[in-house]
Amino acid sequence: MNENNRSEKDITIAEAQKMVDEWIRTVGVRYFNELTNTAILMEEVGELARIMARKYGEQSFKTSDEGKDLADEMADVLWVLICLANQTGVNLTEALHKNFEKKNIRDKDRHKQNLKLK
Protein backbone atom coordinates (compact mmCIF):
# COMPACT_ATOMS: atom_id res chain seq x y z
CA MET A 1 0.00 0.00 0.00
CA ASN A 2 1.54 3.35 -0.92
CA GLU A 3 1.44 6.40 1.33
CA ASN A 4 -1.33 8.08 -0.69
CA ASN A 5 -3.67 5.15 -0.03
CA ARG A 6 -3.00 4.85 3.70
CA SER A 7 -5.99 5.10 5.96
CA GLU A 8 -5.87 7.29 9.03
CA LYS A 9 -5.55 4.16 11.18
CA ASP A 10 -2.34 3.02 9.48
CA ILE A 11 0.77 3.47 11.60
CA THR A 12 4.31 3.18 10.33
CA ILE A 13 6.81 1.28 12.42
CA ALA A 14 8.60 4.55 13.23
CA GLU A 15 5.31 6.14 14.30
CA ALA A 16 4.54 3.12 16.47
CA GLN A 17 7.91 3.43 18.18
CA LYS A 18 7.23 7.12 18.90
CA MET A 19 3.67 6.47 20.08
CA VAL A 20 4.72 3.70 22.45
CA ASP A 21 7.54 5.85 23.82
CA GLU A 22 5.17 8.77 24.41
CA TRP A 23 2.67 6.51 26.16
CA ILE A 24 5.35 4.91 28.35
CA ARG A 25 6.74 8.31 29.39
CA THR A 26 3.35 9.81 30.20
CA VAL A 27 0.88 7.10 31.20
CA GLY A 28 3.30 4.28 31.98
CA VAL A 29 5.71 6.53 33.96
CA ARG A 30 8.85 4.71 32.74
CA TYR A 31 10.02 1.61 30.92
CA PHE A 32 10.45 -1.59 32.88
CA ASN A 33 14.07 -2.68 32.65
CA GLU A 34 15.15 -4.71 29.64
CA LEU A 35 15.20 -8.03 31.49
CA THR A 36 11.70 -7.48 32.86
CA ASN A 37 10.43 -6.55 29.40
CA THR A 38 12.06 -9.65 27.93
CA ALA A 39 10.22 -11.79 30.49
CA ILE A 40 6.97 -9.94 29.71
CA LEU A 41 7.56 -10.55 25.98
CA MET A 42 7.90 -14.28 26.65
CA GLU A 43 4.69 -14.20 28.69
CA GLU A 44 2.83 -12.41 25.88
CA VAL A 45 4.17 -14.84 23.26
CA GLY A 46 2.94 -17.66 25.48
CA GLU A 47 -0.54 -16.15 25.60
CA LEU A 48 -0.53 -15.86 21.81
CA ALA A 49 0.67 -19.47 21.49
CA ARG A 50 -2.14 -20.62 23.76
CA ILE A 51 -4.78 -19.07 21.50
CA MET A 52 -3.08 -20.41 18.36
CA ALA A 53 -2.97 -23.94 19.83
CA ARG A 54 -6.65 -23.79 20.64
CA LYS A 55 -7.91 -22.03 17.51
CA TYR A 56 -5.69 -23.67 14.89
CA GLY A 57 -4.22 -26.62 16.73
CA GLU A 58 -5.68 -29.64 18.42
CA GLN A 59 -6.25 -28.24 21.91
CA SER A 60 -9.78 -27.42 22.98
CA PHE A 61 -10.76 -24.07 24.45
CA LYS A 62 -11.07 -23.72 28.22
CA THR A 63 -13.45 -21.37 29.99
CA SER A 64 -10.42 -19.25 30.92
CA ASP A 65 -9.81 -18.70 27.18
CA GLU A 66 -13.18 -17.00 26.68
CA GLY A 67 -12.87 -13.44 25.51
CA LYS A 68 -9.24 -13.85 24.44
CA ASP A 69 -8.68 -12.06 21.16
CA LEU A 70 -5.98 -13.21 18.73
CA ALA A 71 -5.40 -9.70 17.34
CA ASP A 72 -5.11 -8.22 20.83
CA GLU A 73 -2.58 -10.86 21.85
CA MET A 74 -0.53 -10.14 18.72
CA ALA A 75 -0.67 -6.43 19.51
CA ASP A 76 0.56 -7.15 23.07
CA VAL A 77 3.58 -8.98 21.62
CA LEU A 78 4.26 -6.10 19.23
CA TRP A 79 3.90 -3.54 22.03
CA VAL A 80 6.50 -5.17 24.25
CA LEU A 81 8.83 -5.77 21.30
CA ILE A 82 8.59 -2.05 20.48
CA CYS A 83 9.34 -1.22 24.11
CA LEU A 84 12.49 -3.35 23.96
CA ALA A 85 13.52 -1.73 20.67
CA ASN A 86 13.01 1.74 22.11
CA GLN A 87 14.95 1.14 25.26
CA THR A 88 17.85 -0.57 23.47
CA GLY A 89 18.09 2.00 20.68
CA VAL A 90 16.95 -0.29 17.86
CA ASN A 91 15.30 1.40 14.89
CA LEU A 92 12.83 -1.29 13.85
CA THR A 93 12.30 0.21 10.39
CA GLU A 94 16.01 -0.04 9.62
CA ALA A 95 16.21 -3.48 11.23
CA LEU A 96 13.33 -4.78 9.12
CA HIS A 97 14.86 -3.41 5.91
CA LYS A 98 18.17 -5.11 6.76
CA ASN A 99 16.33 -8.32 7.59
CA PHE A 100 14.61 -8.31 4.18
CA GLU A 101 17.99 -7.79 2.51
CA LYS A 102 19.45 -10.71 4.45
CA LYS A 103 16.54 -12.99 3.59
CA ASN A 104 16.55 -12.00 -0.08
CA ILE A 105 20.20 -12.97 -0.35
CA ARG A 106 20.18 -16.05 1.86
CA ASP A 107 16.82 -17.46 0.78
CA LYS A 108 16.72 -16.32 -2.86
CA ASP A 109 16.11 -19.88 -4.12
CA ARG A 110 15.92 -21.87 -0.90
CA HIS A 111 12.14 -22.02 -0.55
CA LYS A 112 11.52 -22.51 -4.27
CA GLN A 113 13.78 -25.57 -4.16
CA ASN A 114 12.18 -27.00 -1.01
CA LEU A 115 10.21 -30.07 -2.10
CA LYS A 116 8.23 -29.94 1.15
CA LEU A 117 6.62 -26.70 0.01
CA LYS A 118 5.39 -28.02 -3.34
C-alpha positions as CSV (number, residue, x, y, z in Angstrom):
1,M,0.0,0.0,0.0
2,N,1.5,3.4,-0.9
3,E,1.4,6.4,1.3
4,N,-1.3,8.1,-0.7
5,N,-3.7,5.2,0.0
6,R,-3.0,4.8,3.7
7,S,-6.0,5.1,6.0
8,E,-5.9,7.3,9.0
9,K,-5.5,4.2,11.2
10,D,-2.3,3.0,9.5
11,I,0.8,3.5,11.6
12,T,4.3,3.2,10.3
13,I,6.8,1.3,12.4
14,A,8.6,4.6,13.2
15,E,5.3,6.1,14.3
16,A,4.5,3.1,16.5
17,Q,7.9,3.4,18.2
18,K,7.2,7.1,18.9
19,M,3.7,6.5,20.1
20,V,4.7,3.7,22.5
21,D,7.5,5.8,23.8
22,E,5.2,8.8,24.4
23,W,2.7,6.5,26.2
24,I,5.3,4.9,28.3
25,R,6.7,8.3,29.4
26,T,3.3,9.8,30.2
27,V,0.9,7.1,31.2
28,G,3.3,4.3,32.0
29,V,5.7,6.5,34.0
30,R,8.8,4.7,32.7
31,Y,10.0,1.6,30.9
32,F,10.4,-1.6,32.9
33,N,14.1,-2.7,32.6
34,E,15.1,-4.7,29.6
35,L,15.2,-8.0,31.5
36,T,11.7,-7.5,32.9
37,N,10.4,-6.6,29.4
38,T,12.1,-9.6,27.9
39,A,10.2,-11.8,30.5
40,I,7.0,-9.9,29.7
41,L,7.6,-10.6,26.0
42,M,7.9,-14.3,26.6
43,E,4.7,-14.2,28.7
44,E,2.8,-12.4,25.9
45,V,4.2,-14.8,23.3
46,G,2.9,-17.7,25.5
47,E,-0.5,-16.2,25.6
48,L,-0.5,-15.9,21.8
49,A,0.7,-19.5,21.5
50,R,-2.1,-20.6,23.8
51,I,-4.8,-19.1,21.5
52,M,-3.1,-20.4,18.4
53,A,-3.0,-23.9,19.8
54,R,-6.7,-23.8,20.6
55,K,-7.9,-22.0,17.5
56,Y,-5.7,-23.7,14.9
57,G,-4.2,-26.6,16.7
58,E,-5.7,-29.6,18.4
59,Q,-6.2,-28.2,21.9
60,S,-9.8,-27.4,23.0
61,F,-10.8,-24.1,24.5
62,K,-11.1,-23.7,28.2
63,T,-13.4,-21.4,30.0
64,S,-10.4,-19.3,30.9
65,D,-9.8,-18.7,27.2
66,E,-13.2,-17.0,26.7
67,G,-12.9,-13.4,25.5
68,K,-9.2,-13.8,24.4
69,D,-8.7,-12.1,21.2
70,L,-6.0,-13.2,18.7
71,A,-5.4,-9.7,17.3
72,D,-5.1,-8.2,20.8
73,E,-2.6,-10.9,21.9
74,M,-0.5,-10.1,18.7
75,A,-0.7,-6.4,19.5
76,D,0.6,-7.1,23.1
77,V,3.6,-9.0,21.6
78,L,4.3,-6.1,19.2
79,W,3.9,-3.5,22.0
80,V,6.5,-5.2,24.3
81,L,8.8,-5.8,21.3
82,I,8.6,-2.1,20.5
83,C,9.3,-1.2,24.1
84,L,12.5,-3.3,24.0
85,A,13.5,-1.7,20.7
86,N,13.0,1.7,22.1
87,Q,15.0,1.1,25.3
88,T,17.9,-0.6,23.5
89,G,18.1,2.0,20.7
90,V,16.9,-0.3,17.9
91,N,15.3,1.4,14.9
92,L,12.8,-1.3,13.9
93,T,12.3,0.2,10.4
94,E,16.0,0.0,9.6
95,A,16.2,-3.5,11.2
96,L,13.3,-4.8,9.1
97,H,14.9,-3.4,5.9
98,K,18.2,-5.1,6.8
99,N,16.3,-8.3,7.6
100,F,14.6,-8.3,4.2
101,E,18.0,-7.8,2.5
102,K,19.4,-10.7,4.5
103,K,16.5,-13.0,3.6
104,N,16.5,-12.0,-0.1
105,I,20.2,-13.0,-0.4
106,R,20.2,-16.1,1.9
107,D,16.8,-17.5,0.8
108,K,16.7,-16.3,-2.9
109,D,16.1,-19.9,-4.1
110,R,15.9,-21.9,-0.9
111,H,12.1,-22.0,-0.6
112,K,11.5,-22.5,-4.3
113,Q,13.8,-25.6,-4.2
114,N,12.2,-27.0,-1.0
115,L,10.2,-30.1,-2.1
116,K,8.2,-29.9,1.2
117,L,6.6,-26.7,0.0
118,K,5.4,-28.0,-3.3
